[in-house]
Amino acid sequence: MLLFESLDLTPLHSILWKGLHVGGAGRPVEYDPECDLRALMLRQLEQIPYVKDLVKRLRRYRDMRSACGYGEKVPTEAHFSQMKKRIGVKGFSAVEKWLRHEALRLRKSQPLSAVGLVQAACADGTDLPAWSSRDPHDTSRGLGDNWMVERLMWKASSLKKLVEPNQFQRQPCKGE
């Protein structure tokens, strides 16, 4: 993939390697976190719905593996889950911000790469909690879903008042 060839992820090194064993005694890191990020970006670009499907495609297609930087062996679903948990919401927000900045930098010289980066910047939000401006403990009425339904019901009832009840009843035709 040409998108990943021109993409230098070294500025994200501190975020991606956060919490990983770098040297000394202990289990070595099996997969490069930069490859993992490329795989998650590829998931967004290819619109692969689940990490499970991403892992299947990485196992099946050598081109996808090499585009991400993997050899013959690919990570499991659990590996990606642990990576998402390790990097966290703040880390992925920083990655997204950097990718968008990189897209702005490349927009004139490599416009297709910039579009791909913007799309890939939408890393994976399945583990990110939804944001709401409402207080979850506030039980008073506000502008929630019920408000919209009630508003539509009110409009429908006000329209019924404008129309006479028998105005649209079927009139018998001559000869019936």
C-alpha positions as CSV (number, residue, x, y, z in Angstrom):
1,M,0.0,0.0,0.0
2,L,1.4,3.3,-1.1
3,L,-0.3,5.1,1.8
4,F,1.9,3.3,4.4
5,E,5.1,3.7,2.4
6,S,5.1,7.5,2.7
7,L,3.8,7.4,6.3
8,D,6.5,7.8,9.0
9,L,5.1,6.8,12.4
10,T,8.2,7.5,14.4
11,P,6.6,10.6,16.0
12,L,4.0,8.3,17.5
13,H,6.7,5.9,18.9
14,S,6.3,7.0,22.5
15,I,2.5,6.4,22.4
16,L,2.6,3.1,20.5
17,W,5.4,1.6,22.7
18,K,3.8,2.8,26.0
19,G,3.8,0.0,28.5
20,L,5.8,-2.5,26.3
21,H,8.9,-4.3,27.4
22,V,11.7,-2.8,25.3
23,G,14.9,-4.5,26.6
24,G,16.5,-6.7,29.2
25,A,15.2,-9.9,30.7
26,G,11.6,-10.9,30.0
27,R,9.4,-11.7,27.1
28,P,10.3,-9.7,24.0
29,V,7.7,-7.8,22.0
30,E,6.4,-10.1,19.3
31,Y,4.8,-7.6,17.0
32,D,5.9,-4.0,16.2
33,P,3.2,-1.6,17.5
34,E,3.6,0.4,14.3
35,C,2.5,-2.6,12.3
36,D,-0.5,-3.0,14.6
37,L,-1.5,0.7,14.1
38,R,-1.2,0.2,10.3
39,A,-3.5,-2.9,10.6
40,L,-6.1,-0.9,12.5
41,M,-5.8,1.9,9.9
42,L,-6.2,-0.7,7.1
43,R,-9.3,-1.9,8.9
44,Q,-10.8,1.5,8.6
45,L,-9.7,2.0,5.0
46,E,-11.1,-1.4,3.9
47,Q,-14.2,-0.9,6.1
48,I,-13.7,-4.2,7.9
49,P,-16.4,-4.3,10.6
50,Y,-14.7,-6.4,13.2
51,V,-11.2,-7.1,14.5
52,K,-12.0,-10.8,14.1
53,D,-12.5,-10.2,10.3
54,L,-9.3,-8.2,10.1
55,V,-7.3,-11.0,11.7
56,K,-8.9,-13.5,9.2
57,R,-8.0,-11.3,6.2
58,L,-4.4,-10.7,7.5
59,R,-4.0,-14.5,7.8
60,R,-5.5,-15.1,4.3
61,Y,-3.9,-12.3,2.2
62,R,-0.1,-11.9,2.1
63,D,-0.4,-8.4,0.5
64,M,-2.4,-7.1,3.5
65,R,0.2,-8.6,5.9
66,S,3.1,-7.0,4.0
67,A,1.3,-3.7,3.8
68,C,1.1,-3.6,7.5
69,G,4.6,-4.9,8.0
70,Y,3.9,-8.4,9.3
71,G,5.7,-11.5,8.2
72,E,4.0,-14.9,8.0
73,K,2.6,-14.7,11.5
74,V,-0.2,-12.2,12.4
75,P,-1.5,-11.1,15.8
76,T,-4.7,-12.4,17.4
77,E,-7.8,-10.6,18.3
78,A,-6.7,-10.5,21.9
79,H,-3.5,-8.8,20.8
80,F,-5.4,-5.9,19.2
81,S,-7.7,-5.8,22.3
82,Q,-4.7,-5.5,24.6
83,M,-3.2,-2.9,22.4
84,K,-6.3,-0.7,22.4
85,K,-6.5,-1.0,26.2
86,R,-2.8,-0.2,26.6
87,I,-2.9,2.9,24.4
88,G,-6.2,4.1,25.8
89,V,-8.5,6.9,24.7
90,K,-6.0,9.6,25.2
91,G,-3.4,7.8,23.2
92,F,-5.8,7.1,20.3
93,S,-6.9,10.8,20.4
94,A,-3.2,11.8,20.1
95,V,-2.7,9.4,17.2
96,E,-5.8,10.7,15.4
97,K,-4.7,14.3,15.9
98,W,-1.2,13.5,14.5
99,L,-2.7,11.7,11.5
100,R,-5.0,14.6,10.7
101,H,-2.1,17.0,11.0
102,E,-0.1,14.8,8.7
103,A,-3.0,14.7,6.2
104,L,-3.1,18.5,6.2
105,R,0.7,18.6,5.5
106,L,0.3,16.1,2.6
107,R,-2.9,17.5,1.1
108,K,-1.1,19.4,-1.8
109,S,1.7,17.1,-2.6
110,Q,-0.2,13.8,-2.2
111,P,-3.9,14.4,-2.1
112,L,-5.0,10.8,-2.2
113,S,-2.7,9.9,0.7
114,A,-4.2,12.8,2.6
115,V,-7.7,11.5,2.1
116,G,-6.6,8.0,3.1
117,L,-5.0,9.4,6.3
118,V,-8.2,11.3,7.2
119,Q,-10.2,8.1,6.8
120,A,-7.7,6.0,8.6
121,A,-7.5,8.6,11.5
122,C,-10.9,7.3,12.5
123,A,-9.0,4.5,14.3
124,D,-11.3,2.2,16.2
125,G,-14.0,3.6,18.4
126,T,-15.6,0.4,19.6
127,D,-14.0,0.6,23.1
128,L,-14.4,4.4,23.4
129,P,-17.4,5.5,25.6
130,A,-20.0,7.6,24.0
131,W,-20.0,11.3,24.9
132,S,-23.2,13.1,26.0
133,S,-23.7,16.7,27.2
134,R,-26.5,15.5,29.5
135,D,-25.9,14.4,33.0
136,P,-26.7,10.7,33.2
137,H,-28.1,11.2,36.7
138,D,-30.4,14.0,35.7
139,T,-34.0,12.7,35.6
140,S,-35.6,16.0,34.7
141,R,-37.0,16.4,31.2
142,G,-34.5,17.7,28.7
143,L,-33.8,17.6,25.0
144,G,-33.4,13.8,24.7
145,D,-35.0,11.3,22.4
146,N,-38.4,11.5,24.0
147,W,-38.5,15.3,23.3
148,M,-38.2,14.6,19.6
149,V,-41.0,12.0,19.6
150,E,-43.3,14.3,21.7
151,R,-42.6,17.2,19.3
152,L,-43.5,15.1,16.3
153,M,-46.7,13.8,18.0
154,W,-47.6,17.4,18.9
155,K,-47.2,18.5,15.2
156,A,-49.3,15.6,14.1
157,S,-52.1,16.4,16.6
158,S,-52.1,20.1,15.6
159,L,-52.4,19.1,11.9
160,K,-55.4,16.9,12.7
161,K,-57.1,19.9,14.3
162,L,-56.7,21.9,11.1
163,V,-58.4,19.3,9.0
164,E,-62.1,18.6,9.3
165,P,-62.8,15.0,10.5
166,N,-64.9,13.9,7.5
167,Q,-63.2,16.0,4.8
168,F,-61.2,13.1,3.3
169,Q,-63.8,10.3,3.6
170,R,-64.5,8.4,0.4
171,Q,-67.5,9.7,-1.4
172,P,-69.6,7.0,-3.2
173,C,-69.4,7.1,-7.0
174,K,-72.5,7.4,-9.2
175,G,-73.9,3.9,-9.8
176,E,-72.7,2.4,-6.4
